[in-house]
Amino acid sequence: MARRNESSMTQNKPIAVLVGATGDFGKAISVRLAAEGLRIVAVGRTQESLEALKKDVPGLETCVADISDDSSIDAIKAALDGPVQLAVHGPGLAAPGHVTELAPDALAASVNIKAGGMLRLTRAVDSHLMEGARLVGIAGHYGLEPTDYACAAGVANASLIALMRQLSMAYGPRGISAHTVAPGPADTPRLHRIAEVRARDNGTTPEEVLEHMKADSSLKTLVTPEQVAWAVASLLAPEAIATTGTVLSLDGGRRRGMP
């Protein structure tokens, strides 16, 4: 009887659906949202990577789906059996490339993952969204402040920012808000790999590349996954609905021009 009651209590808990849960941001967000008392449904491309995440987030539920394909809509929908309070889309993108070198298909694939994936996630959770739910897209600083070495990331994140504004208008009448969280360069293994590529191309060292990235920040630092997780969790506050359609920048003071 106790087990049945415990299961019933779990099913009644609000759900946070997280795409990109096995990435550096996703792991930190999963841990933070679980601590906030949400039931986490983590979406990833392989069960193996999702099982590894369960070690850090007890009780985490998994859903194997490829968010770049429309089949993910039904896969995610089938994993839901309760009210969704938060849907977060935060998959990473491939290594950067200059606009003069980037293959057009690679650009299209990046937009498909970022904007197309967010739309698929929204379609999957639509019927489960509770009043006051949040749709959250993790974009990036380069969607607002382009750089020459990350063309695909800049264009894809800009498309996601535009989509979130569209979603804010579409879902606002239901009391549901849409938000973009835009971190600057983050201190993750992925960024260190990017630094290695840039160092090799520019004849310098990864350490020098990272120091240059830090110098662009007013604080002379990089963003951390934990700071991104804090930003996502802060959107759970009832007052956060007033920020629907806007961008929450976590760039450490990199963007200094007027909007």
Buried (B, 14 or more C-beta within 10 A) or exposed (E): EEEEEEEEEEEEBBBBBBBBBBBBBBBBBBBBBBEBEBBBBBBBBEEEBBEEBBEEBEEBBBBBBBBBEEEBBEBBBEBBEBBBBBBBBBBBBEEBBEBEEBEEEBBBBBBBBBBBBBBBBBBBBBEBBBEBBBBBBBBBBBBBBBBEBBBBBBBBBBBBBBBBBEBBEEBBEEEBBBBBBBBBBBBBEBBEEBBBBBBEEEEEEBEEBBEEBBEBBEEEBBBBBEBBBBBBBBBBEEEBBEBBBBBBBBBBEBBEEEE
